[in-house]
Amino acid sequence: MYFQSIEYLSTMKIQRNISTSIIELIGKYPVIALTGPRQSGKTTLLKSLFKEYEYVNLENPEIRSFAQSDPNGFLSRYHSKVILDEAQRVPHLFSFIQAMVDESGEMGEYILSGSQNFHLMQEITQSLAGRVAIFRLFPFDFVEMGNASLLEDDPFINMIRGFYPALYDRDIPSSAYYSNYIQTYVQRDVSEIIGIKNLNYFQNFLKVLATRAGQLLNLNDMARQIGISQPTAKSWLSALENSYIVFCLQPYFENFSKRIIKSPKLYFYDTGLLSYLLSIRKVDDLLTSSFKGNLFENLIIANYVKKMHHLSQNHDIWFWRDSHGNEIDLVFERNNQFIITEIKASKTINTDFFKGLNYFERIARDKNLRKQVVYAGDLNQDRTMAKVLSWKDL
């Protein structure tokens, strides 16, 4: 099933889980904003959900010039039931939209879409606070893939292939897709946010970031390795976060001991891009790679984050680690339970997998804990020490 026919994929409807939440709120807010990485399917989704809306792409130079030079005239022309794509291209338009929706009192008047989190969210915060419902669409999560019969039984195949819709809709080889994606979108977006004076240094920065996925973030060390300043590394990382390429998972700070680690951990939203940057093209290469464990951890954490946003169930998640190397890969609270998760790239269960969970249980005695291990196998098991979950079922 790894390579399906282009004819099948191009006609297949893949249900995006975020659709339900958007439809529920379109009648309750005057403005809906949908953001997320480029090529995650935002335009396709909005056009399919809201066929009665007029679509306006502000990437188009002529349309953008109209909006920039004459915002009142532009919004007189596009005044109701409009999708404004790449809305961050004309940031001063937001103040005029605020005035229009306040005057009209209409719900669902404008839908804004954009791929640069910083610029879009900055303008929303300043101009449209209280008037907008915000959603984030990422590449496919496991549930969406499974519902469309695209999810492989082997997690490592999915990991390398990646989760961007175009990979499946147009049957593009992963290496070709990600090479183009980096050149066409990643480098351009980061340049627009902060400017890049030396593209070679930035390309090296991306590759070094890939080697640190699933690890504690150490910007000073990375900057020294590449030959750039720490402020430059920090600026580039921030731009990549705002372009939805990477994210940082913060540590859980409750002071069970005085030796907890306070640095965040780095992850990529898409493991196909991560695998490409690590020059991993085949499963056989992955299975012998020193990055196998980190890649699998990244796969599970990123899927949890994507699914959380797609179901509009946003809540805080963390990891926990102390200075002796005791670690919990994923920590979150739900229904008055403190859920701690260990992530292992093995397809067979080993009793060593439970050590970190048991250690945390001993030092967090006042917590109502649920312990679980997520692994690369297929079977779910209820064990005395913890619940064992297949990688598909976190």
N, C-alpha and C positions, 0 to 999 in steps of 0.2 A: 504493500500500500504506500510505500515511500514516495513513488512517483505516480501520481494519478494523472489522468488525461486532462489536457487543458480545456477540452470541451466540457467535461464534467464540472471542473472547478469554476469556470467562468459563469456557469448558469446556476451554481449552487448558492442558496441563501444561507448565510451564516448568521445566526441570531446573536446579537451582542447583548450581553446581560444588563448593560447599563440602560438599555432602551426603556425598560419599565419605569425606572426612576425619573428619567427625563420626561416621559409622557405624563407622569403623575404631577409634575411640578410646572409644566408649560402653562397651565391655566391659573397658577398661583403667584407667578412672578412676571413682571413686565419684560424682564430680560433673562435669557438663559445663556450661559457661557459654557462652551465645551473646549477644553484644552487637552494637551497630550502631545507625545512626540510626533514628528512628521511621519507620514505614511502609516499611521495607526488605524486609519479608516474613518476619521472624523467626518470628512465631506460625504463619503458614501453613506454613512449612517444617517446624517442629518437630511440628506436628499431623499432617502428612503422613508424616513419617519414623517417628514413634513413636505409632502409633494405640492401642497398648496402655497408654500412659501416661495418667494422670489429669491434666487441665489445670486449673490454679488461677490465676486472674488477681488479683493483689494490687492492681490499680487499683480493684477492687470494694471500697467502703467497709466493708461488713459483714465480708468475708473478711479485709481488712487489719486491722480492729479485733480480730478473733479472733486473728490472728497476733501482733499487738502486745501484747495484754493477757494472752494465755495461750500462749506459744510451745511449751511442752511439750505442752499439749493439742492445739494445732494440728498439731504434727508427729506426734503419736500418731494423729491422724485421717489425715494425709497423710504416710505414713511410708515408702513405697517406690514406685518407678516413677511419679514425679510431675514435671510441668513447672510450675515456679513463674515465672509471667510478671510482668514489672516488679518483679523481686526486690529492687531497690534501695529500694523503698518501705518495706521493713521491715528495715533494716540489721542490727539486733541478732539477727535470726533466723539469721544465718550461723554464729554461735558454737554455737548449738544444733544446727545441721546438722552442724557439725564433730564434735561429740560423738556424734551418731547414726551417722554413716558410719564413724567410728573403731570404734564398738562392733559394728556389724553386719558390717563387712568386705565388704559388697556393692559390686559395680561397677555403674555406671549407675543409682544409686539416685535421684539428683536431677538435673534439668536446669533450670538457671537462665537466665532471659532478661531482658534489660534494655536500656534505650536511653540511659541516662546513664552514660557511661564512667567518670567520676570516682567517683561513689558506688559503683557496682558493683565496679569494680576495687579501690577502697580497701578494701572489706570482704573481697573475695577475698584480697587480699594479706595482710590481717591475720589472717583466720580460716581460710582454706581452702588456703593455700599447700601445694603438693605433693599435693593431693587433687583438683585440678580441671584440666581441659583447657579452654583458652579459645579461642573462635573469634569472628570478626567478620564479619557479613553486611552488605554494602552494597547499594545499588540495583544493577540489572543491569549486568554488564560486557558488552563487545562479543561475547564468545564465547556467553554465555547468550542475548543478543539474536539473534545469528545463528542459533543452533540452533533458536530458536523462530520464525524467519522474520520477525523484527521489526526487524532492522537495515536501515536505508535505505542505498542506494548513495551518497547524498550525506551526508557527515559533518555538514554544517551543519544539516540537518533534525534529525538525532539530537541534536545539541548543544542546539538550542532546545527540542525536545520534552522532553528529560530522560529519566531512567532509572528512576524510581520505579515499582514494579509496578502501582500503582493507575491510573496513566496509561493503561496498556494493558488491564488487566483490566476496568476500568469505562469506558474510553474518555472520560476526563475531559479537557477542554481544559486545556492547560498553564497558561494565565493564571489560570483559576479554581482549579486545583489548588494552585499555588504561593502564591497570595494566602491561601488557607485554611491552607496548611501553615505559613506564617510566623506567622499569628495563633494557630493552634491548638497548634502544637508548638514552634516556635523560641522565640517570646517567652515561652511558659509554662515551658519547660525552663530557659532562662537565668534567669528570675525565681526558679525554685526553687533553682537552684544558688547564686546570688549576690544576688538581689533587684535590681530595677530601679526607681529612683525616678522617672525621667523617660523614659517610653516613646518620646516623640518623638526624644529624643537617641539612643536605642538604634536606632530605625528609620533615622535618618540614618547611624549607625555602620555598619549593615548595608550601606547603599547605597555608602558610601565604601569599605568593604572590597571590594565588588564591582568598583569602579573600579581597585583595586590588585591584582586577581587576576593571577598570573603575574609580579608585580613584587617587588622587594626590599621587605621589611617595614620600615616606618618609623612606629612607634607615636607618636612625638612629633609628627610632622607631621600624622598623622590626628587626634590629640587636639586640636591647635590648630585644624584645619579645622572640627571639630564643635563645639568649645567645651567640652570636658571635660578632666579631668586625665589625665596619662599613666598613673597607676596604675589609673584607671577603665577606660581603653581596654585596658590589659593584662588586667584582670580579665574584661572582656567577651569579649575574644578567647579567653582560656583557657576560658571557659564554652562558647563556640561550638566550640572544638576538642573539648571533652569531650562535646558533644552530637552530634559527627560531622557538623558543618556545614562546617567549614574545617579545613585542616591546613597545616603549615609544612614545606617541604622545606629541609633544612639544606645548607650549602655544603660542598664537599669541601675539606679543609684542607691537604692535602700541599703543602709550601712549594716549589713549582717556581719561584716568584718571591716577592718580599716585598710584592707589591702585591695579594694576593688579597682578595676581598670576604668578610666574615664574617657578614653579615646573612642571615637565612633568606628564602625566597620564599614567598608566600602563594598557596594554591589552595583552591577549593571542591570538595567531593566530587562534587557534581552540577552539571553545566553548565546544566541546565534552570532550577534555582533561580538560578544566576548570571546567566543571560540575562534572567530575569524582573526581577531587581534592577536590571539595566542598561536596562530598558524595551525590550529587543529581542524582538520578537514574530514577525518574519518573516525568512526567509532574505535577502530583498532589503535589509532594514534591516541585517542582519549584514554583508553583503558590502561595504557602504559605511561601516561603523563603524570608528572608530579602535581599537576593542577586538577586532577580528577575530583578529589574531595571538595576543593573550593568551588569548582564549577557546579557540582551537584548541590552544594549548599546554596549557591547563588540561584540555581534553578528553582529551588523550593521557596526561598525567601522572596524572590521576585514574583513568583506566581501568587504567593499569599498577598503581597502588596497589590498586584493587579486585580485579583479577584475581589479584594476588599473595596477598592475604588469602584469596580464595575457593579458591585452590589450596593454601593452607597452605604457601606457599613464601616465607615472610617473610625478607627480607634488607634490608640498608641500601641506600638509594638517596640520591643527592645531585645537586646541580648544581654547576657551577664557573664562577667569574667573577673577572676581575681588574679593577683600577682603571682600566684603559684601555678597558673595555667588551668585551674578548674573553670569550666565554661558551660553555659547553656546557650544554644544557638538562637533560640527564638523564645521570647517571653511575652505573654499578653494576658489581659484579664477579660473574662467573659462570664456573665451570669454568676457573679460573686465567686468565681473560681480563678485561681492563678494558674495559668496553663504554661508549663515549661516543656520545651521540645528539643530533642537531640536529633540532628540530621546526619545520616550516614549513607555513603555512596555504595555500600555493599548490597548485594541481592540476597544475602543470607544473614540471619540474626546471630550476633555474638553477645555473650553476657557482658563483655566490656562496654557495650553501648549504654548500659544503664548506670555506669559509675558516676558520671557527672550529675545525673538526675538524683541519685541517692544521696550524693554529697550535699546538693542544694537542699534537699528535703531535711537533712539533719540540721542545717544552719538556719532554715526558715521555718521554724517549728510552729509559728503562729499563723502560717498561711494555709488556706484551703487549697491544696495543690491537686492538679491533675498532671500526671507525668506521661509523656508519650515520646516514642521514637518514630521518626519518618525515615524509611529506607528505600532502596531502589528495587525492592521486590514487589510481588503482586498481592500477597495475602495480608489481611488484617488479623491481628491476634490480640486477645485480652490476656495479658500475662499478669502475674502477681506483682511484679516490680513496676510495670508500666504498660500502657496500651501501645501496640505496635501498628503503625499505619503504613500502607502502601503510599508511594510518592504521589499517587493520583488523588489521595483522599484527605490531605490535611485541610 
